[in-house]
Amino acid sequence: MRLYDHNIKAGNQGDLIKHPALMAALSALGEAHAGSEFNYIDLFAGYSINPLLEGNEWQQGIGQIHQTLKAVQNKDLQNYRDWYLSRPALSGGVYPRSALIASDTLSARGITASMTLYDISAPALESLKRCFGGTHHSIVPCPALPEDRAISTSDFIFIDPPGLYSEQNPTFPHLNYLLEFEQRMARPAVMFWLPITGTGETGGETELSQQSVQQLRGAGYQVDKVRWADHQRTVGCIIATRLPASAQQRVSDAIKAVTELTGWQLQYY
Ligand SMILES: C[S@@+](CC[C@H](N)C(=O)[O-])C[C@H]1O[C@@H](n2cnc3c(N)ncnc32)[C@H](O)[C@@H]1O
């Protein structure tokens, strides 16, 4: 199985869309859970933190907004910048990943999060254990199954796979399969992050990316799409959400605020 290493990608364009959006969703959902326990599931949790090393992809992502003097009105993007990008120089520091960001966001709302973090990569699991081992959180070293008990009792599922199944990547999951998880939840609250892959010279988008957007929309998801490039392998990403309307709006607002700073192209569906 081809394993995915997020160290090089940490803080890239995808993360700069994904993580403020995750904070927005959890802050909005948190309002309804104030003072109570919240079961957070990360189906593809990754590391707890990554180093930010010179020459890696963060320079095209968080590096683009790190020292901008433009004012940010959006509360979720403001928190993201204040909590994670406040060092004078980013290089040599660390970037937090989704589990830590989720835990921070929920605890800032006074919520006791109980997290179930799935991953299959040894270094990612090691990193999760260093941060969350020995706590009440669960680190699960195998792929999640829709019938897992943690799924049926979850309040929110974050689905951020390394990619979707294709002939080139036969070990990656099918979208159909990932959509099964929400069916096990009492009150579905789900966020997907998926890359938009490009066709190269033509600047178009692969059939796989186009089909996934259509399928998610057909399944009733709100899809916010951002494009930052034309001719790279990954030309953009989508955030697809099934959340209460106010939370979906808050996610869209956070994504819009990022694109206002970066100048990336935003499309809603
Ligand atoms: C895109 S990264 C996750 C990034 C993370 N959610 C974040 O935002 O910080 C995808 C992760 O999925 C893990 N992975 C790949 N296949 C998996 C599977 N079948 N089950 C669980 N995790 C898997 C990889 O090891 C990798 O750490």
The ligand as an SDF file (V2000), in Angstrom:
LIG
                    3D

 27 29  0  0  0  0  0  0  0  0999 V2000
   -4.5720   13.9740    4.0250 C   0  0  0  0  0  0  0  0  0  0  0  0
   -3.8010   13.0880    5.3300 S   0  0  0  0  0  0  0  0  0  0  0  0
   -4.7010   13.5760    6.7230 C   0  0  0  0  0  0  0  0  0  0  0  0
   -4.4330   14.9740    7.1640 C   0  0  0  0  0  0  0  0  0  0  0  0
   -5.1690   15.3900    8.4010 C   0  0  0  0  0  0  0  0  0  0  0  0
   -6.5980   15.0680    8.3790 N   0  0  0  0  0  0  0  0  0  0  0  0
   -5.0140   16.8850    8.6440 C   0  0  0  0  0  0  0  0  0  0  0  0
   -5.8020   17.6940    8.1450 O   0  0  0  0  0  0  0  0  0  0  0  0
   -4.0960   17.2580    9.3240 O   0  0  0  0  0  0  0  0  0  0  0  0
   -4.3800   11.4650    5.0500 C   0  0  0  0  0  0  0  0  0  0  0  0
   -3.9760   10.4490    6.1040 C   0  0  0  0  0  0  0  0  0  0  0  0
   -4.7380    9.2720    5.8370 O   0  0  0  0  0  0  0  0  0  0  0  0
   -3.9640    8.1510    6.2430 C   0  0  0  0  0  0  0  0  0  0  0  0
   -4.5690    6.9810    5.6140 N   0  0  0  0  0  0  0  0  0  0  0  0
   -4.4040    6.4840    4.3740 C   0  0  0  0  0  0  0  0  0  0  0  0
   -5.2070    5.4240    4.1690 N   0  0  0  0  0  0  0  0  0  0  0  0
   -5.9130    5.2540    5.3230 C   0  0  0  0  0  0  0  0  0  0  0  0
   -6.9220    4.3630    5.7410 C   0  0  0  0  0  0  0  0  0  0  0  0
   -7.3920    3.4140    4.9330 N   0  0  0  0  0  0  0  0  0  0  0  0
   -7.4390    4.5030    6.9850 N   0  0  0  0  0  0  0  0  0  0  0  0
   -6.9920    5.4720    7.8160 C   0  0  0  0  0  0  0  0  0  0  0  0
   -6.0350    6.3450    7.4750 N   0  0  0  0  0  0  0  0  0  0  0  0
   -5.5050    6.2430    6.2500 C   0  0  0  0  0  0  0  0  0  0  0  0
   -2.5760    8.4980    5.8010 C   0  0  0  0  0  0  0  0  0  0  0  0
   -1.6200    7.7460    6.5180 O   0  0  0  0  0  0  0  0  0  0  0  0
   -2.5190   10.0060    6.0920 C   0  0  0  0  0  0  0  0  0  0  0  0
   -1.9460   10.2320    7.3480 O   0  0  0  0  0  0  0  0  0  0  0  0
  1  2  1  0
  2  3  1  0
  2 10  1  0
  3  4  1  0
  4  5  1  0
  5  6  1  0
  5  7  1  0
  7  8  2  0
  7  9  1  0
 10 11  1  0
 11 12  1  0
 11 26  1  0
 12 13  1  0
 13 14  1  0
 13 24  1  0
 14 15  1  0
 14 23  1  0
 15 16  2  0
 16 17  1  0
 17 18  1  0
 17 23  2  0
 18 19  1  0
 18 20  2  0
 20 21  1  0
 21 22  2  0
 22 23  1  0
 24 25  1  0
 24 26  1  0
 26 27  1  0
M  CHG  2   2   1   9  -1
M  END
$$$$
